[in-house]
Amino acid sequence: MQRTLISLAAMLALGATLPAGALAAARAPASASKPAIVTSQLPRHAVPSHYAVSLVPDAAQRSFSGSVTITLNMLEASDSLTLHAADLSFRGAAISAAGGQTGLAADKISVDAQKQTVTLHFPRLLTKGGYQLKLDYDGKINTQASGLFALDYENGGAKKRALYTQFENSDARAMIPSWDEPNYKATFALEATIPAGQMAVSNMPVSSTSTLADGRQLVRFAASPKMSTYLLFFAMGEFDRISKVAEGTELGVITQKGMASQGQFALDSSVAVLKEYNDYFGVKYPLPKLDNIGAPGRSQSFSAMENWGAIFTFENAILLDPRIATQDDQQTSFLVAAHEMAHQWFGDLVTMAWWDDLWLNEGFASWMESRTTDRLHPEWQWSLRAVDTREQAMGQDALATTHPVVQKIATVEQASQAFDSITYQKGEAVIRMLEDYVGEQAWRAGVRQYMAKHKYSNTVSDDLWRAVEQAAHKPVSAIAHDFTLQPGVPMIRVDAASCSKGQTRVTLTQDEFSKDQPNKKALRWRVPVIAQTVGGQPVRTLVTGGKASVNLPGCGAVVVNAGQTGYYRTLYAPAAFAKLASQFGQLPTIDQLGILGDTRALGMAGLMPASSALDLASSTAVDAAPQVWNSIAGTLLNLHALYEGMPAQQAMLDKYGRQRLAPVLAHVGWQARAGESAAQANLRETLVVALGAMGDEGVSAEARRRFAAVGNDARALPAELRRPILGVLAENADAATWEQLHKAAREETTPMIKAELYGLLGAAKDSQLAQRALELALTDEGGVTTSAAIVGHVSGNHPDLAYDYALAHYSAFEQKVDASARSRYFARLGGRSSDPAMIDKLRAYAAKYLAPEAQGDTNMAIAAIQYRIKVRQTRLPEIEAWLAKHQ
C-alpha cells in the first residue's frame, strides 16, 4: 500500500512517532495445515480454502446484498463457527458436508459488532472434515475508502458514482463474512450483478457476461489463486480501459470515462516494471492480467493499494493531466506503479503471516520502488533520495515512542497504526544497508530462494533472513535482528583522526541517537560502516561491541557512512567536523545530503551547535546540486515552522532564507530550460514554495502577475509552475484572492483539479480565511472525500484552530475520514501545534474516543509537541544568535 505523503516541511516539523512496542521475538513459519503459531482473533478449529461470492450492489441506495459459499475444513469438532463480519446483517446460514446435498441450517446467528465477528450455532456437532458453508447477507456501501465504498464525481457535467473496495488491513469482512486474516489464504470466485453499460473489475479477468431479464449484467470472474482476503478487489462504474500485453501478461489502466489517455505513462511504466520484476524475482508474475484502477477522490491514509491483479490508485497519484502535471507528478506516478507492482510478489504471492511482519510487505516494496526507479530512470538520480528516506524514518525512530520494525500487533486498531515511517522508510533503509553489506547479487539470490520456496504461502521475517544468509554465506541474521527486533537509531561517534605514513586511523564508538532521552543507556547494534578520507578509497568494517578502529588510505577529512547506505547517525568530534565542513563542496552529492541530515538532527538534539546546518548552507555554492539545495530549503522551512507565533524571530530567519534561496531561484530561473534535469525542475517548484512562505516579495509579485495574466495568456501558468504559484497565492491570500480561488474550485469539473483547489483554500495564513475554509469543510461542497484534506491544510498554519474546530464537530468529521485513518486523523491535526495546552487536549480526546490500543498516533502527536517545545526553548536561541551575526 502506498501511504499518503506529508509535505517535507510538515514532516520535518512533525518529527513524531508511534508508541513503543515490545521487543519482538523470532518466530517459526506458519504451518500449512493449521495456523497454530500465528496470532489470530478467531477460533482455530476451521480453515477456509475457497470462497464463491455473489454480489448485487445497489449504488444509488448505497447498499448491497450478497451470498457466499465457503469451502472449509473443520480441524476440530464443534457446533459453532466464528467468522469476521462488520456491518453485515444475515438472512440465513447453512452448512453441508463436502459432496452432501442437504444443508444444516444455523439455529442461531450471533453478531458481535465490537469484535467484528459473527458466530453461527448449529443444532448438532460438526465433526472433522470438509464442508460448504452458505451465508446470505446484506451490507452497506460506505462514502469513505474502506470496505465497499462509493466515490461521487462529475464527468462531462453529469454526476456519476462508481464503486470500489479497500480491504487492507481488515475490511474485507465488511463485504464478505470471512476468515479475514492474512494467514487464512484461499481462492476466490466472484460474480457481480451490475447495471447495463457499466464495467466490473476484479483481481482476475472476466470469464463470462450474461444479460438478465431486467437488463442488468451478471459478470463472472475467473477463480483467483490462493490469496489473503485483504487482497480481494471489486470495482464497478462507467470506465475506460487501455491495455498492452507484455511478457504474456495483459496490463491495463482503468479510469473514469474520457481520462484513459492520462494513464498512458502509468501503462508504459507498468510494462517496463513488469519485465524488471519478472527477472529480479525469478518467479514470473502468475496472473493473466494486471490492472491499475485510477479513481477520483482521496483518502487521509493511503494513495494506492496492491490488490493482486487489480491495483487501486487515486487519480492524483497515477494519472498525468497535461494541464497540471509536473515532473514530480511523473515521478510519483512511476513510484506508485513500482511500489504496488513489487507487492504483487512481496505481499501478494508471498504474504506475511500476521501484521507483526507488515514491514515484509511495505519495507521491501518501498526499497524495490527506489531501486527500480533508479534503474529504469537513471536521469532522475533517485538513489540520492535514500537520505530523505533515512531522515523520515529517523525522525520517528529517535523518540521514546518509537517501536521495532517487527512489532507485536494484537488488534485491528494496532494493525491500522502500523503503516508508518518505521514500517516503510526504516524497513527500506535497513534493506538497503543489508543489501550493500552482503552484495547485490547475493541479496537477489536470497530473495529468489525466498520467493520460490514460499510462493502462495505466508512467512515471517526470519524466513527471509535465512534465505539471504544461505545465499550470501554471511551472518546477516544477527545484524538484521539488531535493526528490526529492537527500536532506535544507532549513532557512530567519530573521534579526532590521526594520520601517519599516508594512512588515517579513526576510532569509532557506537552510541544511540535520541531526541528526547538524553541520558538513555545506548542499545547495542552490529553496525556495518563504510568510511573513507575525502578523495580516498572506502574501507568497510563492522562495529561490534560498541567500538572499532579503522585505517583509511589518505590524510584528508574523514567521511563516515560514505555513500550513506548505513542506518545510523554520524557524530564527528568538533575538529573532525570542521575539517569535513571545509571540504563540504568537494564531497559526492549523496554524502553532502547525508551530512546535512545528520547535522540538522544532531544540532536540534543538542549534540552539536544548532547553527551547524546553517554554516553548511552559507558555504554552499549557488550552482551546487539541486538535491542539496532542496535539502537546505527543507531545513529553512522547518525552522520557519518552528518560529510560528514568534514574528520578530521568524522575520529574521526568513530574511536569511530569502538571501540564500533567491539567488538560487535566479540561477534556476522561472522558465523550464531545454535539457534541464528532473532535479532542476523539482528544485524550481521547491524554491517558489519556500520563498513564498518566507515572504519573498519578488516571488509573491510574480505569482500574482502570472495568476492575473492567465485569462489572456495560457503560458503564464504552465503546468510545471501552476501548483507552486497557486500555493503561494493561497498561503498569502487576502479575501479577494481567496474568493477567486473558491470560484475556480466551484467551477472546476475535473475531480482531480477540483480537489486540489479546494485543498488550497485551507492553506491561508490569514486566520479569518482559515476559519472560512473550516466552515466550508463541514459541508460536502468540495466532495465528501475532500473535507478532511481541507482541514489538514488549515492545520499547516493553524493547528490549534483546525484541531479545535474538528473536535467541536467530531461526529461530522469522523464520517469524513476513512475507517483506517480515524484513530490518527485528529491527533495529526493537533500534533503540529507548539502550544503546551494541546497536550492535555489530546490526552482528553484519546481518553474519550479511543481504546488504549488505538492511541498510538495520539502519543506520537504528544511526543512531537513536547520535542518542538524543547527545541523552541533550547535550540532556537542559538539560531537567533547565529542569525544576528550573519545579517
N, C-alpha and C positions, 0 to 999 in steps of 0.2 A: 504494500500500500504506500502511495506517495502522500506524505503528510503535508498539510497546508503550511506554507513557509511564512515565517515572520521576517519583516524587513531587517536589514543589517543594523540600522540604528536602534530599532526596538529590541532586537536580540541582544546587542551589546549592553543596552541599558537594563534589560531584564536580569540577565545573569543568574537564573534561578533553577531549582531542581525539584525532583520528586522525593518522597520520604525514603529513608533508608530501609533496605530490605535485609533479611537475614542472609548470612553468607551461605550461598547455595552449595550443596554437596554434589560430587559427581554421581551420576545415576546410570544404571544399566539401561540398554534399549528396551523398548516395549515389546511384550510378547505378541506374536502374530495372532494367537488364538484368544487371548483374554487379557485386556489392558489392566492387569492386576497391580502393576507398579507405577502407573501413571495417574496423576491427580484426576479425579472425576467427581462431579456433583450429582451423579446418578448411581443407582444400584448397579452392581456389576454382573447381574445374572443373565443379561441378554445382549447380543451383539447383532446389529443390522448388517445386511450385505447388499440390499438393493431397495431403492425407492421408486415406485411408479406413481408419478404425481399428475393429477389432472387439475387444472386451474381455470377458473372462469372469473376474470376481473370485470368489475363494473367501474370504469374510470370516472364516469360522471358522478356517481354516488360515493366514490372513494371507499369501495368495499369489494370483497371477493368471496367466492365460495370455492372450496377445494375438497379434494379427496386424495388419499394416498394409500397405496398398498405397499407395506413394508415386509420384505423377506428378511427373516431374522432367525437366529439360533439361540435357543434357551440353553444356557450353560449350567443353570441350576433350576430345580423345580420351584415354582412359585405360583401363587394365584393372583398375582398382580404384575403390571408392567408400568414403569415410570419413564416418561419421555420429557424432553423440553417442549414447552409451548408458551408463547407470550401473546396476550391479547387475542386469543382464539376462543371461539365458542363451539362446542361439539354437538353434532346432531346424532352421532352414533359411533359405535366401535365394536368390531367383531374380529375374532381370531380363528384360524383354521390350521390344522396340521398340514405340513407340506404335502401337496397332492390330494388333500381332502376336499370334499365338496361342501360340507356343512360347516357354517361358521358358528362359533360360540360367542354370543353377544355379551358385552360387558354389562354387568348388572349395576355398576356404579362408576361414574366418571368424576374424579375429584381434581379440581384445578387449584393450584397454589400460585397466586399471582406474584407473591413476593419472591418465591424461589423459581418462578417461571417454569413450572412443571405441570404436567397432567398425569395422574395416576389412574390406570384402568384396572378395575377389580372384576375378576371373573368368578362365576359360581363354582368352579372346581379347579383343582390343581393343574397347572400346565407342566408336564414333565419335560425332561431334557429332550432336545431335538429341534427340527426345523419347523417353522410356522410362517404363515402370512397374516399380517395384521392390517385390517382395513379401517380407516378412520374417515369420517365425513365431518366437515367443519366449516366455519365462516371466520373471516378476519377483516381487518380494516387496512386501507391504503393510507399511508402517512403523508404529511406535507413536507417533512424534512428527510434527509438522506439516511434512513435506517429502515430495515425490513423491505417490504414492498412499498414504494413511495411514488408520488406524482410530482411532476415538475410542469408548471404552467408557464407559457411564454407566448410571445407574438411572432407570427410568421406571415409576411405579406399583409400586415394589417389585421389579420384574423387571430383570435385567441385559440391556442392549442394546448393540449395536455398529453404528456407522454408518461409512461410508467417505466420504472427501473427498480432494481434491487441493490441493496447494500447489506451484506450479511456479516462482515468481519467487524468485531470479533464474535459476537454471539447473538445475531439477529436472524439467522435462518429460521429459528424457532417461531418467528413472527409470521412466517408464511407456510411453514411445514412443521407439524409436530414431528420431532426427530431426536436422535441422539446427537445433539448439537455441540459436539466437542471434537477437536481436530484428530484425535486418535481413532475415532469411530469412522473409518473410511468405508465408503460403499459406492456402488454405481447408481446412476440416476437416469430414469427415462421420464421426460417431461412432455406433457401436452397442454395446450392452452387454447381456449376459445376466445377469438379476438374479433373486433369489428372488420367488416369488409374494407379493403383499401389500406389497411394498416400492415406494418411489418412486425413480426415477432422475432426475437433474437434470444438465443441461449448459448450454452457452452459448446454444443455440438451443432452440426448442420441440420437443417430441416430434412426429415425423412419422408414426410407426406403432408399434403394440404388438401382438405376436402371442404366443400361448402355445405353448411347446414340448411335446414328448411327455412329458417328465418333470415338467411343471407349471411350470417356470421361464418367465420372460417375456423375450422378445427385444425390447428397446426401441431404436428408431432415432430419431436426432435429425436435424433439417433441417441442411443444409450451412451452414457459417458463412461470413461474409465473409472477405476476406484479413486475417490477423492473425498476430501473433508467437506462437511456441509457448508462451511463458510465460503466455499469457492463456487457454489452454485449461482447461476445468474439467469435472470429473465428481464427482457425489456419489450415494450410494445408501443408503437406510435407511428406517426407519418414520417418515415425516414427515407433518406437516400443512402446508397452504399457504393463505394468504389472499391475495386479489388485488384489483386495481382497474385499470380502463382509464383512461388519461389521455393526451391528445394522440396517440391512435392506438396507444399502446404499452401492453401488459399488464404492470403492475408487480405483483410478488409478494414476500411474505416467507415463507420456509420454515423450519420449526422442528421439533424433536422433537415427538412426539405430545402433545397437550394444552397446548401453550405458545404456540399461534399468536396468542392474544389479546394476549400480551405484545409482539407485533411490530406492533400497530396504529399506535402512534406512528411507528415507522420507516416503515411503509407510507404513512401520511398525509404524512410528511416527504418521502418519495420523490416523491409526486405534485407537491408544491409545488416541489421542486428541479428536477424534470424540466422543468416549464414555464419556470422561470427559465433553465435552461441551453439549452433549445431556442432561446429568444430571444437569449440572450447570445452564443452561438457562431455563430448564423446558419446552422448546419447541423443539421437535425433528427436526433435520436437514430435511428440507422439500423436497429437490430434490432427484431424484432417484440415481444420481451419483455425484461424486466429483473428478475431475481430477486435477493433478498438472502437468503442462506442462513445462518441462525444456528446455530452448532454448540457443543456443550458442550466443556469443556476450555479450554486456553490455550496460548500459546506464549511463549517468552522473547524473541522478536524482533519479533513483529507481532501486530496485533489484527484486521486486515481486509485483504482482497486484491481488486483491481479486475478480476477475470476478466470479460471482455466478456459482458454479458448475464447473468452469474451471480456476483455479488459474494459472496465468502465472508467471514463475520464471526463471531468468537467471541461467544457469547451475552452475556457480561458487557459487551461494547462496544455492543450494539444493542438487546437486549431489556429491557423495563422490568417487573420483577416488583413488583407493588404492595406487597409485604411489605417490600421493601428499597430500592426505587428512590428516589433523591434528586434534587434539582434539578440537581446536577452530572451525574448519570447521564442525565437527559433531554437535557441539552446535549451530552453525549458521543455519545449515540445520533444526534442530528441532525448533529453534526460528522462522524461516521463516514460517514453517508449522503452528506453533501455532498462530502466528500473523495473517496470512491470513485466517486461518480457523475461528478465532474469528470474523473476518469480515463477515463471512457467516451469522452470526446473527447480530452483531453490525456494520451496514453499508449496508448489502445486504437485509436481511429480514426487518430490521428497518433502515431507511436511514435519514440522516439529511436533513432538508427541503431546505437548501441553504448552501453555502460554509462557511458562518459565523460560523457554528457549525461543521466544519470539525473535530474538536477535538473529537466530539462524536464518530466518526469512529476511528480515529488514536490514540487518547489518551487511549481509552478503549481497543483497540486491543493490544496496547503496554503493558498496565497493565496486560491484560489477558495472553499475551505471557509469561511475567515474572512469574506470579502466577502459570501458568500451567507447565512451565519448572521446577520450584522449587518443585511442587507437584509430577510430574512424573519422575523427575531425581534429587532426593534429594542429590545424591552423587556429583552433580555439585555445590551445595551450592549457588544456583542462587540468593537467597534473598540478599546475600552480594553485588550484583550488583546494588541494589537500590541506593547506594550512587553515583555510576557512572551516573545513570540516573539523579539524582538530580543535580549533578555538570554540566552535559551538558546543562540542562535547565537553571540553574542559570547563567552560563557563558554568555548566551544571554540575560537573563531577567534582569540583573543588569546594563545594559547600557541604556542610554536615548532613544535609538532607538528601544526599545522593544515594545510589543503590548500585549493586553489581550489575554487570551486563547480563549475566544469568541470574535472574531474580525469582524469588518464590512468589508465585501467584496462586491465590486461594479462591478468589471470587471474580465474577464478571466485571465488577467495577474496577478491581485492580488490573484486570486484563486490559480494559479500556485505557487506563492511565499508563500502561507500559509502552505505548507508542510515543517515545520521547527521544531526546538527543543522545541518551546513553545507549538505547537500543539501536538507533540508526547511526548517528555520527561516531560514537565511540566504537560501536561494532565495526564500522567501516575502517576507522583508523587502526584498530587492533589487527584487522585482517591485512591491511597494507603493511604494517610493521612485520607481521609474521611471514607474509609472502616474501618480503625483502630479506628476512632472516634465513629462510630455507632455500630461496631461489625460485624464480618464476616457473621454471619447468617442473621442479619437484612439487611445487604447490599445485600446479594444474594436474599433475599425475595423481596427487592425492584426492583432489576434487573429483576427478573422473572415476577413481575407485569407489569413492563415497556414493556418487550418483548411480553407478552401475549396481552396486550392492543393495541400495536402499530404495530404488525406484518403486513407486506405488505404495510405499510404506511410511512409517514415522520414525523419527530419530531424536536423539539428544545431542548436545554439543560434543560429548566425548566420542561419538561415532565419527565426527569429522576429524577430531584431533588424531584419533587412531589411524585413520586413512592417510592423513598427511604425514604422520610420523613414519609410517611404513614406507611411504614413497620417498621421503627425504632422508631417512636414516639420521635424523637429528631429534634431540629431546624437546620437540615443540610443545608437547602436552604440558610440561611443567611451566613454561613461560605463558602459555595460553591460560592455564588455570590462574596464575598470578593476576593476569589482566582482566579475566572475565568472572572469577569467583569472588573477588574482593573489590570493593569500590575505591575510588580515589585516583589522584594524579601523582605519579612519581615525580620527583624533582632531582635533577642531577646538578650538584654544586661543582663548579669548575674552579679549582684553586689557581693561584698565580702560577703561570707556567715558567719553566726554566729551560734554556736552550744551551746545548753543548754539542760541539762537533757536528753541526748541521741537523741535530735532532732535538725536538722539544718534548720534554717529559711533563705530563699533566696528571694530576691526581684527581680522581672523580669520586664524589661521595653521594650516595643515594639518600635523599630525604623525601619528604612529601609536601606537595603544594596544597595549602588550604587557605581559603579566603576568609573563613570565619572561625577557625580554630587555631590560633597562632601557637598554642602550646601543645598541639596534638602530637602524641607519640607516633612517629612515622611507621607505616606498614612497610613490609619488605617485598620487593619485586625483583625478579631476574630481568634486567633491562638490557636489550640489545642496543648498543651505542655505536654510532659512526662518527668519527672525529677526524679533523684534518687542520693543518695550518692553511691560511689563505694562499691559494695557488699550489698547495702541496697535494700529495696523494692521500686518499681517505684510508683510515685504518679502522677495523671493526674489533669490538670487544664486547663481552657480556659482563655487565656489572652484577655481581652476586655477593650476597652477604653484606651489602651496603657500601663496598669500596672496590675501587680498581685503579690501576695506574696504566698509562698507555704512552708509548713512544711514537711521536709523529715526525715524519720527514719534513724538514724545513724549519725555519725560525720565525715565521710570520705570526700574525694574530691567529688564535685558535678558534675554530668553529666546532662546537659540539652539537650533535644531531644534524650533521651535514647532510643535505638532501631532504631533511625534515620527514623522514619515514617513521621516526620514533614517537611513541605516545608518552611524552614526558615534558616537563618544563626544564629549561636550562638556565641556571643562575650563575653568572660569572662573577668572580671576585672583581672589585672595582677597577683594579689596574688592567685585568684581562678584558673587561668590558670597554674601558676607554680605548685600548688598543684596537679592539674589534670595531668600535664606532668610528674610529679614524679611517678605517678601510671599508666602511659600510658600502660605499658606491661601487667597490670592486667585487663584491660578492655576487654569486649567482642569484637571480631573482627569487628563487624558492627560499634561499637562506635569508635574504632580506625580509621576506614576508614572515618567516618563522621568528626571526629576531624581533621584528616589530610586535608580533603577537605576544611573545614572551615578555618583552619589555613593558608593554601596556599592562598585562595582567600582573606581573610581579611588582610594578610600580604602584598600582592601585591597592595591592595587598600589603604594601609597606615593606617589601623585601629589597627594594632599591628605590632611588629617588622617583617620585611620581612623575616628575618632569622629563624623565629619560626618553620617553617616546617622542616628546616634543623636540628634544635635542636632535633625534634622528630625523624627524620631519623637517627641521630647519636646515639640515645639511643635505637634504635630498634634492637633486637637480631637477629642473622643470621637465627635462626630457627623459627622466627615469621611466622604468617600465610602467605601463598603465596599471598593472595589478598592484604595484607598490603604492601608487597614488590613490587607488581605490581603498587600500588599507589605511592610509593616512587620513583620507576623508572619513572613513568609518570611525577612526579614533576621535576626530574633531566633532563628529556628530554625536558620539557617545558623551563627550564632555559637555557639549551644548545641552543635551538632555539632562545631564546631572545638575546643571546650573539652573534648571527650570525653577521659577519663583525667586531667583536671585538676580534681578535685572542688571544691576551695575556690573557684577562679576561676569554674567553671561555676555554683556556687551563687550567687555574686554577680551573675552575668549573669541567672540565672533569677529572682532576686528582682526585678531591674529589669523583666524581661519580664512577670512577674506584675502588677507595679504598673501597667504600661502597658496590658496586654491585658485584665485582669479587669474594669476599668470599661467597656471596650468590649463585652465579653460581657454585662455587666449592662444596657447600653444596648440591645443587640440582643435579649437575652432568650433563655431556653431554648426557649420555645414559638414556633412559627411564628405570625405575625400576619396577619390578613386584609389582603390588598393589598400585602404587603411585596414588595420587588423580588427578582428572582432573585439579584442580587449580595448582598443581605442574607442570603438563605438559605445561600448558599455561604460567606459570612463566618462565620456561626454554626458551621458544620462545621469551618472552619479554626481558629477560636478554641478550640473544645473540644479539638481535637487538640494545638494549640500549648501551651495551658495545662496539659493533661495531661502533655505531655513535660517541661514546666518545673516539675512538681511542685506544681501548684496544688491544695491540699488540698480546696478547695471543689468544684472540678471532679471530682476523684477520688472524693470522697464522694458527689456527685450521681450519678456513673456507677455506683458500687456500689449505691446505693439503687435506681436505676431497674432495674438488672440483677436485683436480688433481688426486685423487685416484679413483674416481667414475668409470672410464673406466675399472678398474681391480677389483674393489670391490663394488658391488651394495650396500653393507651395509654402505659404507662410507657416503652416503647421504640418510638416512632413511626419510620416508615421514614426520615425525614429526619435522625434522630439515632442510628439503630441503628449505623451504621458507625463514626462517631467515638466513640461510647460504648464499643463493643466494642474499638476501637483503644486507648483509654485503659486499659481493663481488661487487655487483652493485654500492653501495654507494661509496666504496673506490677504484673503478676500475681505472686501467690505460688503455691505448689504447688497449693493447693486450688482457686484460681481457674483455674489452667491446666488442671487436671483437668476442671473444669466445662466449659470451652471445648472440650477434647478430646472429652468425652462428647457435646456438642452437635454437633461435627463428624462424629463416627461415626454419630450417629443421623439426621443430615440426609439426605434423599433427593433434594433438588433439586440438580443438579450445580453450578449457578452459586453457590448459597449454600454448598454443601459445600466447594467450592474456596476460597472466601473465608475460611471458618472455619479450614480447615487452614493457610492462609497466615498468619493471625493468630497461630497457635501459635509461629511463628518470631519474633514481634515482642518477646518478653520481654526486659527489661533484665537480669534475673537470669541469670547465666552458666550455672548448672546447668540451668535450664529451657531455655535456648538449646541446650545440648548434647542434651537430650532431643528437642527439635524436629529437630535434625540427624539423630539416630538414626532418628526417625520418617520423615524424608525419604528415608532409604536404602531403606525399604520402599515398596510400592505402595498402602499403606492409603488414602491420600487420592486416588489416581488417578495414572496414570503421567505425566500432563502437569502435575501439581501439585507433585511433589517438588522440582523446580528452583526453583519460586516460594517454597517454604518456606525453602530455603537463602538465597534472595535476601532474604527478610525478616530472617533471622538476621544477615545481613551489615550491615543498617542500624545495629544496635547493637554487633555483634561481628564486624567484618570479618575480623580475623585468625583468629578461631575458625572462621568459616564457610569461609574460603579453605582453611585447613589441613585441615579435615575433608573438604571436597570433593576436594581434590587427593589426599589419602590414599586416597580411594575413586574415583579418576579414571575407571576403566573403567565403573563403575556409573553415575556421574553424567553421563558423556559420552553414555550411552544415554538419559538423561532430558531431553536438550536437543535441539531440532530442529537439523538439519544447518546451517542458515544462521546459527545463534547459537553454535555450538560454539567457534569461534575467539575469541569475545568473552566468553563466559559466565564463565570462571574469572578472566579479567582484571578483569571488572567487580566480582566479589566482592572481590578484593584491592585494587582501585582506591579503595575507601572507607577504607582504612587510613591512619593517620598515623605508622606505625612505619617508620623507615628500612630495617629489615630486610626489609620486604615488597618493596622494590625489587629486591633480589637474588633473592628467591623468584620474582618474576615473570619476571625475566630467565632464570632457570634453567628455569622452566616453558616459556617460549617456545622456548628452545633445544632442549628435549627433544621438545616435542609439535607445534610449529608451523613451517611453511615460512616463509621470510623475508617473503613477500608476504602472509602471514596474521597478521602481528604488529602490525597497526595498533592494535588495541584494547589490546594489552599496552603499547605505547608511550603510549597515551592514559592508561592507569592509572598508569604510572610518572610521567608529567607531572603528574597530579592529586596524587599523593602528594608529589612534590617541591615543588609550589606550596603545598600545605597545610602542609607542614613550615615553609616560608619564612614563611607568614602567621602561623603559631603563634609563631614566634620573633621576628618583627619588628613585627607589627601588633597582636597581642593585648595586649602590654603597654600600648599606647596606650589600648585599650579598657578595660583594668583601671583605669588612672589616671583615665579619664573616669568610670567607674562609682563609684570611690571618692569622687569629688566630688559625685555626684548621688544618693547614698543616705543 
